[in-house]
Amino acid sequence: MKPSTWCLLSPLLWMLLGSPGLAAERPALESAIELKPQSIGLGQSATLHLPPLAQKPGKATVLSLRAYVKAAGPAGCNLNAGILINGVALERSTAAGGERLIGRAPGLHLLGGKLDFSVFSGDKLMILYAADAGQADRMTADQLGATFDLDVTDMLRGVDGNTLELVNHFRGPMAGGLGQLIVQDLRVGYLGRSNLPQPPSRVPKRSPLEARTSSGGVQVAQGRRGGFAVTAVGGPDLLIETALGMSPDTPAVLIADDGPPAADGVKLAGEPSGPQGFRLQARWPLLELTRTLEIRDGLVVWKETWTNRGDATAGVPLRHGLFLRDAASRATLAGSSDQVAVASTAANPTLFLEPASGRQTGYGITIESDWWRLLHSQRAAGDGAEVYTNCLALAPGKSLDLEMTITPVPQGGYWAFINSVRRRWGANATTMDRPMFWGFARKPGISEPVEQMKASLGRLGPVSVVIGPWQRLEPDSRVVAAGLYPKLPDAAPRTTGNCPDLDVDAFLSFKHRESYWETVKTTTAQLREAVPGIRVFHMTHPAMECVYKPLEHLWPIAADAVKTPAGKTFEDGGYSRSWLAGATQADWGVLYYVPRPGSRQMQAYLASAARAMDQCGADGMYSDEFSWAFMSRAYSRYDYSRWDGYSADLDDKGNVLRQKADGGMVTQECQKSMIEFCRSREKFFLANGGSCLRGINSAPHHRFIEGGNGPGWFGQGHLSAVPLVLGNMGDEQSTSGVFAAVRKCLQYGSIYSPMPVNLLLEGSDNFVSKLYPITVVEIGPGFVVGRERIATITGRSFDWPEASGKVRLYGYDKTGKLAAIAEQTVVGGGPIRIEVPDDGMVVVEKTTGAR
């Protein structure tokens, strides 16, 4: 506590504020989880465990609480609390730049002292000293001094559970043994976004632009003030303006208007570029932008080069605002109409803007260049949208090239747009030939392993299965958690730290891994014997390693550690506890390492995959967290021990605080090598998360998105060869629950990829097996069309994508039961009308007569 921020109140106000009062009215949260109140000692913390909390369409996930520091009476405020979710501290803004605090202004006015404070300061919260929560509420002008309703949608995991850590930063002393951080009325639940405060319309009035060019029904107009507009036949004008600043409220400096001269401090020079385009140069004292616009093949190709003209490394918080002229709009961000902001969406770097009237006529923006895919964020902004970055910095004299395209869409909305991107990017080329079960359940009552496997998997038709253990991580963690690590002789000097009997040299020989290699080799051979033709894949992780922290420098991979801003190796406490249990108290942890080009971590990652395929019979590999670039900018993504030349943390004014390296780019060579490792052996590769770099997109392999994270994430797979969604969601214990998950995936244009639900399925005509094989032609709301089959939950007509011939229709009722099988003849390219049972599904499959 700093005395300068301890504000004492007068005795009169003490009396006025001291009487008990009613708590401020709280929002009614849906599916609320009530948590016990906490009393946290000085300088201490409390960790609570939460279940997986998937995102829900149209809803924010809200952490609701009231907090104060226990005092004899009202005595001012200080930055006394911190809140961490999954080890990441809450700050004022969500990862995508929105306000985290709901229903309160980001600042508070303290009565009595007549002082104003920010509610957030970095990762700390302004907490009042009071006798109770009601008193703390009444100490501020808004009567909400103790009340915090926080949008934590971006912080929670839909799989693997969550941790909530409450920290008391007040260290005292305080008379009477007081000073505890009291947190009460603690809940987590969902709140409809329609109930959140709505931002005002941000659509400005702009005059028509005179300088214009057109081709093929597409027109581009360049404003004298630096912004531009795109118009397609029959569509509204799309206006694009640019600002430089960290706040969404930053005024544009490049404006889509022919009015007065440009803003102070920027010099503009524009001219036509080629027969169907424009070139603009904008110069600030320390920054330069060169932009070209060109109409090509029905698209607007939009390229920018940003250059640092100064003599110091500078932040470049550029913001491109997009809005429709004189019209409200709605945005689909990263394939989700439910998302209002995404901090990162390299796997689906698209934004679709259409009139709020829902005419299905609009414009799709695609981020084409790799660095811009990694650096950019998106948000719906009033009646428009933004593509922006708050993490870009340039060294003196250095430049960054960005490329985007604008696709006019006359009809069909987002789905027509994303299918056009899939075709243009060549996404529809790789077949997923069978379902891949992420693990499998063993039929009880059969003791002989091969017979048990046959009974568990042999009746489902062609299948693949992913089996453990996780390479490197699991054998190391299991021996540590069980206390079976190599131990020193009794007379040997003790090892430093809380595991004094550890023989670290013996552990680092990794001989204990050999028994796990034998186990996975045996399991693979047994599966092959039990189910002829089965494909077996082994699992790996590129980053997570079991390490004894006091001696982590002895690990061969020490130089590859992911470093935090504080210089420590990154650790996710939840995963450490999950893997190591009580061994975390003995200084063991699951730490993270980057497989940089040529690194020991990359060598170990690839070598274990090679051994699995070459010596243990694996038909390929599954890798977790493969692309590194998730929908957030937290977790293990950034390494602060080095700089990639562009990624940085910026302060509120856009100044560089810290440089960092983005694992999404740093691991590109490793990603290519792993895919090539499998391909060169004619093996299969499947990864968790969408591809985030064009060179990886184009390599034949498959991806899934974890369904447990909620439908807001499903769009991250829309540019994968087959948009697979892992079925770790909903009811995984019943056939009807699995069928509901299959339908949920199709609702969002995706194909279900199974968890260990094999015992819930019967025969090769079950509703999971019949989704495969599939080579995607088109995705849409409620269906996926492939060359081999159509899977749909919506009744409508489809154009049969293959040659004429016979097809077989499988109809499933609302429980997933196969209710009907029919055959009919189709004409190649001609329509086929499909009627779907209520809450059911139909799969139309090409038979041998249709080739």
N, C-alpha and C positions, 0 to 999 in steps of 0.2 A: 504494500500500500504506500502510495506517495502522498505525503501530507498535503501537497499543493492541490490535489484533486479530492481531498476529503472535505466535504462541504457541511458545516454545522448549521442547524436550523434554530431559529429563535424559540424561546420557551412557549410563546403564544402559538406559533405554528405547530410546535410539538404537541400542544394540547388539541389543536384543531384536527391534526392528522392522526392523533394517537388512538382515537376510539375505534372499536371494531366496526367493520362495514361489510357490505356484501361484495363478493367477488365480481369482477367484471364478467359480463356475459361472454360465454365461450362459444365458438362455432360448433355446430352439431356434426361431429365426424362420423363417417360411415365405417362400419367394421372396426370400430375403435378397440385397440388393445390398451387396457388400463394397467399402468405400472405402479408399483409401490412408491410412496414418497421416500425421498432420500435426505438424510442429514449427513453432510460431508465435512469432515474435519478440516482444519486449517492446512492448506497446502496439499490436501489429499484429493483422491478421485474415487469415483465409483463406476464400475462397468456393469451394464445390464445387457442381457442377451435377448435379441428379438428374432422372430422367425423370418424366413424369406418373405419379402414384401414386393411382389411384382407390380409394375406400373399397370394402371387401369385406364382404359380409354376415357378421355374427357375429365379425368380426375387428377388432382394433385395429392401426393402423399405428404401428410402434415404431421409434424412433431409439435405437440401442444403442451405447454407447461407454465407454471408460475414459479418464480425464483426470487430469493432475496437472501442477503446475509443477515443472520440473526444478531440483532442488537437490542439494547434496552428500549430504544425508540427511534424515531426517524433521525438519521444522522448523515444524510448525503449519499454519495454514490462513488463507485470506482469500477475499474475494469476487473471485476472479481471472478468471472466465470468463463469457462470454455466448454464447448460441446464438440465431441468428436464422434463421427459415425464411421465405422470400419477403419478407424485409425486416422481419418482425415478430418481436420478441424473445419467447422462451419465458419464462413465469413459472410459479409453483408450480401454479396451477390452469389447467385447460383452459378454453377459452372458455365452456363450460357449467358450470363450477364444480367439476368433478371433479379428483382428484389426478392430476397429470401424471406423477409419479415412480412407477414400477412396482417392487414388490418391496423397497422401502426405505421407512422412515419419513421424514416430511418434515423431521425434525431428525436431527442426528448427535451422538454423544457421543465427543469426542476423548480417546483414552487418554493417560495421562501427565499432561496438564494438567487432566483431569477437568472439561472444559468442554463445554457444550452449545451448538450452533449450528444455525440453520436452514439447510437445504440451499439453499433459494432465498431471496433477498432482492430483491424487485422483479424486475428483468430480469438479475440476476447469480446465479452459482452459487458455492457455497463449494467451493473447490478446495484440495487439500492440497499442501504443499511436500514433495517426496520424490525419492528417487533413481530409482525406477521405479514402475510401476503396482501391482505386488504389494505393495510397501512401503506405498504410499498406502492400499491396501485395508485393510491390517492396522493402520493408525493409528486406526481407529474401532471402536467396540464391536461394530458389526454386521459388521465385516470386509468392508465394501463401500465404503470411503472414496473410491475412484476410480471406482466403477462407477455408471453412469447408464443406466437403461432408461426411456425417456420416451415416453409416449403422445402422438403428434403427429398423430393422426387429423384433428383440427380445423384443422391448419395447412397441410396439403399440398393441392395442386391435382391434380385428375385430368386436367387439360388444360394445355397450354402449358408443361409442365415446371416444375421447382422449383429454388430455390437454397437452399443450406445455408451459413450464414456462422458461422465459429467465431472468437471474439474473445478475445484475451489482454488482460485489463484490468490485469495486473501490469506496472508501468512501471519497476520496479527502484529503485536498482541492486542487483545481486547479484554477489558475488565470483565470479571464475572464469568470467565470461561466461555464467553460467547464468540461469535465469528464463524459459526458453521454456515455453509451454503445449504439452504433449505430449498429443495425442489419438490413441488407438490402438484397435484392435479395433472399428473404426467400421463399423456396418452399419445398413441400413434394411430392414425387412421387416414381415411380418404375424404376429400372435400371436392365437390364438383367445381370445375374451373369457372363455370358460369356464376358461382357464388363468390369468386374472388373479385377484388376490385378491378374493374376494367380500365385499361389505359385509354386516354382520349384518342380520337382520330388524329393521325399524323400526316394525312394527305394534304399537301400544300396546293395552292392554286398556281398553275403555271400556264404561260401563254404558248400558243403553237410555235413550233420551230420552223424557220424558213429553209435552212440548209438541209437538204435531204437527197437520198438516192434510193432506188428501189430495183428489185429483180424478183421475178417469179412470185409476185404477190406479197413480198416482204419489203418493208420500207425501214430505213434507218435515217434518223434526223439528228444533227449535231447542234447543240445549243451554243450560243456565243459565250455563255457563262460556264461552259465546261461539261455539263451533263448531257445526256442524250436520251433518245426515245426510239422504241421499236414498235412498229405497227404491222399487223398482218391483216389480210383482207377479211373483213367481217368481225374483226376483233377490236378490243379497246387498245388505247395507247399504253405501252409499258414505259414508264419513265425511270431512269437510273441516275442517282446523284451520289456524290462521294463526300464523306466527312473524314476528318482526322482527329480522333480523340477516343478516350476510353469509355465514355458514357454514351448510351443510346440517344441521349438528348443533345449530343454535339451537333451544332448547326452544319449543314452541308456547305462545302467550299466550292464544289463543282456542281452547278445547278442546271437542271434541264429547262433553260429559259433563255430568251433572247433579250432580256431586260438590261438593267444597268451593268456596268463593268464587273469583273470578277471581284471577289472579296479581297480586302487588303492583304498584302503579303504574298500573293500568288500572281504570277505572270502567265498568261495563256497565249498559245499560238496554235491555231488549227487550220487544216487544209484538207481538200479531198485526197483520198489515197486509192489509186487505181480507179477502175470504172464503177465500182460498187462499194465504196467505203470511205472512211475518214481517218485522219491521223490528228492527234492532239498532243501537245506538249504543255505540261503544267510545271512551273518552277517556283519553289519556295526558297527561302534563303539557304536551307540546309538539305533540301529534298527535291527530287525531280521525278515526274511521272511521264512516261511516253505511252500513249494508248492508241491502238489501231482497232478499227471496226470494219469488218468485211462481210458482205452477204455471199455465202457460198453453199451450194447444194441445199438451199432452203433453210439454212441456219444462219445466224449471225455469229461470226467468230470474233471473239472479244479478247484481245491480248493487251497485257500491261507489263511495263518494266518500271520498277521502282528502284531508285538509285539514291544512296546516301552521298550528298555533296559536301558534307561537313568533315571535320577532322577528328570526330569521336564517334564511337558506336552509338547508334540512335534507335529508339523504338519507333516503329511505324504502325500505329494503331488505326489502320485504314478501315473504313466502313462504307460499304456500298448499299444504299437504300433503294428499294424497288417498290413501286406503287403504280396503280392504274389511274389514269387521268380521270379526275372527277368521279371516282367510283370506289366503293368499299370492296375489299377483296378478302379472300381467305387463302391461306398458304398450306401446302403440304410440304413438311420439312423432312428430308431424309426418308421419304416413303411413308410417312405417318401423318395423317390428318389430325391426330391427337396431340402430337408434340407442339408445344408453343416455343420451345427453344432447345437447341442442341449445342453443347459445347464442342463436340467433335463428331464428324460423320464422314470420315474418309472412305468407309465401305460403301456408302450410298451418298455420293457428294452431289445431290440434286435438290432443287427447290422448285416447286410448282406453284404458280400464282394464278388465280382465276377470280372472276367476279364473285362476290359473296352471294349473288343470286343463284349460283350453281349452274351456270350455263355450260360447263364442261369445255369452255373455250378459254384458253389462257396461254401462258408462256412457261416453259421449263428452262431452268438454268442448270447447267452441268459444269461442275468444276473438273477441268480436263487434266491439268498439270499436277504432278505428284506432290510437290511442295505445298501448293495451294490447297490440295485435298487435306493434307495433314494440318496446316496452319489455320484453316478457316473454321468459323462457327456460323450458326444460323439462328435467327429468331424471327418470330412473327412480331411486327412492330406496329401497333395500332391497326390501321387498315392497310398496311403494307408488310414488307419483310426486309430483313437485313442479311447480307453476307459480309462477314467482318472478321477481323482478327484482333485479339488483344495479347498476342504472344509472339510478335514478329519484331526482330531487331536486325539492323544491317551495320556491318563494319564500315569504316570510312572508305569511300570509293567503290563499295560493293553494290551489286544489283541483284534483284530477284525478278525472274520472269514468271508471270501468271497467265494462265489461259483458261477461258471459259467459253461456252457456247450458249446461245439463246435459241430455243426451239419453239416456234409458234405452233400451237396445237389447236386446230379448228374445231375438233370435237373429240370426245373420249376422255378428257381430263388427264389426271395424273397417269392413269394406266396406259393410255395411248402414248403418252410421253415416255414413260419408263420402258415400254416395249420398243420404242424407236431407239432409245439409248442402248438397250440390249442388242439389237440388231447391228447398230453402228459399231459397238465395241466387240462384236463377235462372241457374245456370251452364250449363244444357243448352240454350242458345238460339242459339249461333253455329256455323255450318257451316264446316268446313275442307274446301274443295271439291276440292283436288288436292294432291299432294305438292309441297313446296317444297325444291328442292335448294340447299343452302348452298354455292354455287359449283358448277361443272360441269367435268368432265374433257373434254378435246378429243381426238377420235379422231385418232390419228397417221396420217401419210401423205397428208393432204389439206391443201394449202396455201391454197386459197381460203377465206377466213373464213366466208362464208355457207354454203357447201357443207359445211365442216367442222362447223359448228354443227348443220346439218340432220342430218348423219350421227350426231352425238353425242347429240342430244336428240329428234329428230323421230319416233322409233319408239315412244315410251313412253306415248303418250296425253297427255291434258291435264296440263301441268306448270307450275310456277313455278320461277324461279331467282333467287337473290340474287347480285349481282355487285359487285365492288369498283370503284374503290378506296374505302377508308374516307374519308368526307368529312372535310376539313380535316386530320386527322391524317396520312393517308398521303401526300398530295402534299407537305406540309411536311417530313415525315421523310425521304422519298426524296431530295429535293434536298439535304438536309443530309448524309445518310449518303454520298451520292455526291460530296460536295464541290462541288455545283453551285449553292450558295446565292449570292445577289447579293454581289459583292465590291467593296470600296472601290478607288478609283483609287490607284495606287502612292504618290502624293504626299499623299494625305489622311491626317489623324490616325488613329491606330490605335484600334480598339475595345477596351475593357477586357476582360480575361479571356483565355482560351486559344484564342479564335477571333478574332484581331486584325484579320483582313481582312474580317470580316462587315460588310456595309452593312445595318445593322438597319432603317433607314427603308425601304429598297427591299424588304427581306424582308417587312416589315409591310404593304406594299401588297398582298401576296399575289397578285401577278400570275402567279407561277409556278403557281398552282392552275388557271389557265385551260386549260392543255394537258390536264390531267386531266379537266376538265369535257367537253372535246371528245372525249376518249377514251371516257368512259362514255356519252356521247350516241351516238357511233358504234356502240359495242358493243350498246347497247339497240336501235338501229334494225336492226342486222344480225340479232340474235336474232329480232326480229319478222318479218323477211323469211324467215329460215330455217325458223321453226316458227310458222306461223300460229296465233293464239290463245294463244301463250305469254304468261305474265305475268312481268315483269322488275321486280325490286326492288333498290333501292340501299341501301348500308349506312352506318350512322353510329354515333357514340359520343357520349354526352352530356357526357363529362368529360375525356377524354385529349387533350392538345394538345402539340405539339412546341414547346419554348421554349428560348431561350438564357438560362440561369439568371443570369448576372451582370447581365443587363438585363431580367429578367422583369417589372419594374415598368413597362416601356414597352409591354407587350402590352395591347391594349384590354380584355382580360378580367382584368387583374391583380386587380381588386377582388373577383373571384369565386373566388379560389383556395381550395382546400381546405387549411386550415392544420393542422399537427400540433401536439401539446402544446408542442413547442419553438419554435413560431412559424414553422416553415418550410413551404413549399408541398409538399404530399404528392407523392412520386415513388415508383413501384415500379421498383426497379433492374432487375429482370428484363425488364420491358417496355421500359425505356429502351434496354437493350442489344439487345433483339430488333429494335427499330425503327431504332436509330441506330448500331448497331455501334461502330466506333472513335470516332465523333463524341462519345460520352459523355466521352472524355478531353479533348475541347475544350469542355467545360462545357455541352453540350446535354443535355437530358433530356425525357422524357415526363412532364409534370406534369398535375395534376388540378384541375378547376374545376367549380363547382356552378352549374347553370342555375336560379338563384333566380328568383322572380317578377320580371319586368321587367329582368333582368340582361342584360349584353352577351353572356354565355355562352348564355343562353336564346335571345336574338335570333339569334345565329349558328347555333345548333343548328336552330332552326325555319326560318331563312332558307335554309340549305343544303338542307333537306328540300323546301321549297317550290320551289326552283330545279330540283331533281331531277325533281319531278313535273310542274311547269308548263313547263319548257323542255327537259328531256332525255328526256321520254317514260317516266319510271318509273311503274309501276303501283302503287307504294306504297313503304313504307320498312321496313327492318329496323334495329332499334336494339339495341346491346349494353348490358348492365348497366343496364337501363332503370329498374328499381324501386329501386336503391341498397341495399335492405335484404336482405342476403344471409344465409346460415346462420352467419355469423360476425359479430363486432363489430369486426373489424380492417379492413385494406385502406383504401379511400377513403371509407368510410361516414360518418365523423364529421368535422365542421369545428370546430376549436377556437377559431376567431376570433370566434364569437358563440354565443348560447344560444337554444335553441328553447323554453325554459321548463320542460323536464322532463328532458332527457338529461344525465347527468353521470357522471364517474368517481368512485367512492367508495373510501375506504380500507377496511382490514380491519374497522374499527369502524362503518362506514357513514357516516362523515363525508365531506363533499364535498371532493374534491381539485381537480377541474376541471369546468367547465361546457362543454357542446358542443352542436352542432346535428346532428340526424339527417337525412341526405340523403333518407331514405325519406319523410319528411314535407315537408321543405323543397322538394322537387322535385315535389310533387303537382300544382301548377298547370302546370308544364312537361309532365308526363306527360299530363294531360288535353288540353293544347293540341296535343301531337303527334298523339294519337289523333284529335282533332277535325280537325286539318289534313288528315289522310288521309280521314276520313269525309266531310268537306265537299266533297272532290273525287271522291267515290265510289271511293276508293282503299283499299288493303289496308294493315294494319299488323301486324307481327310483332315481338315483343320477346324478349330473352333473360332468363329468370328469371320466377318467378311474380308475380302481382299482390299487392301488400301493403296496399292500401287499398280499402275497399268501393266508393268512387266510381270507382276504376279497374277493380275486378272487374266492375262492372256495365256498363262501356263495351264495345261489341262489338269485339273484336280477338283476337289469338292470341298465345300464349306457348310457348316451349319451355324445357326444362331440359336442361343439357348432360350427356349420358350419360357423358362422360369423368370426371365427379366420382363415379361409382359409384351403385349402386342405392339407397344411403341417401339420395340427393338426389331420387330420382324422385318421391317423394310431394309434393315442392314444387309439382308440376303438377296435383295431384288436384283442385284447385278452379279450374283454368283451364277455359275452354270446351271445348277438346279437350286432354287431358293429353299434350302432345307431348314427346318426348325426342329431342334431337339425337343422331345416330348417330356422334358422335366417340368411339367406344369399340371395343375389341376389334380384330378383323381387318377392316380396311376395304379390303383389297387382293384379296379373293376373294368370289365370290358366296355361298359357304357361310358365310363370316365375316359378311357383311352379313345373311344370313338368321338367323344366330345372334343378332345384335343386335336384329332385329325380334322374335324370340321372347322375348328378355330384356325388352324393353319391355312386351310383353303380359303377361309374368309378373307385372309390377308395375302392371297396370291402365293401361297407357300405349300410345300410338301412336308408332311410329318416324317420325322426320323426317330425311330423308336428307342426308348429306354428298355430295361430288362422286363418287358411286358409279354414275353413270348408265351408264358403259360396261360395267358388270358385270350390267346388267339387260337382258332381251330382251323386246320386245313390250309391248303395253298390258296384258296379263294377268299381268305380273310381280308378285311378292309385295309390292312396295312400292306400286306404282300401285293395286293392288286394295284397299289400306287406305283409299282415298279415293274419293269424298267421304264425309264422316262428320259427323253431328250427334249428339253423344253423348246416350244415354239412361241408360246404366249402365256403371260400370267395376267390375272385379273381378280376383281373382287368376288371371291367365291369359287374360283376355278383355276386350274392349270391345264393348258393344252400342250401335249407332247406329240412327237411323231408316232409313238407307239400307243398312246392312250389319251383320253380326256378324263380328268377327275373334277367333279363339280358338285356343289351343294345348292346350286341355283338352277331352276328350270329355265331353259332358253335354247336358242338355236346356235350352233357352232358350225364353222366351216371345217370339214374334215381335212386335215393338213396333208394326208398322204394319198397314195394311189387308190383307185376304186377297188372294192372287194367287200368281203364280209367282215362285220364287227360283232363283238359280243358285248352285251350290256349287263352289268352287275349292279343290282339295286339293293341298297342297305337301308333298313329302317332306323328309327331314332335310337335304338339300342346298339346298332352295329351288326345286327343279325342280317345275313344274306337272305333277302326276301324274294328275289326274282332274278332269273337269268333269261335273257332273250337274245336273239340274233337278228340282224338285218343287213341289207346291202347298202353300201354308201358309194357315192361318186366322188372321186378325188377332187378336192376343192369345192365340192358342193355342200349344201347345208344338211345338218343332222339335228333334229329336234329332240331334246332330252327333257323328260319329265322326272322330277326328283320327288321321292316320298317326303312327307312332312318331317322336317328336322333330320332328314336322311342324307344319303350321298349316292351318286351313280358314277361308276367307272365304265367308260366305253373303251374296249380293248381291241386292237387290231388282231385278227386271226391270221392263220397261214395263207388265207386267200387274198389278203390285202398286203401288197408288197410295195 
